[in-house]
Amino acid sequence: MNEVCHVCGKPLDELYAVTCMSCGRKIHFPAVESAGDDCGSIVTELYACALAFVCKCCSEQQQNKF
């Protein structure tokens, strides 16, 4: 995998790359135990009984709207 995280610019690992549900770009998996890499957030999708991911950029844009 030769992709890089669009938030931090570091290479993505195949196992820990997720897609932002808002912009569709790849980011690092926002694991709770990983300190330092804050590339996104985990959000719940209650209507779908699922977890989704939002990158830091999209999350900040949403917060600025309110």
Secondary structure, DSSP 8 states (H G I E B T S, - for coil): ---B-TTT--B--GGGEEE-TTT--EEE---TT--S---EEEEEEGGGTEEEEEEHHHHHHHHHH-
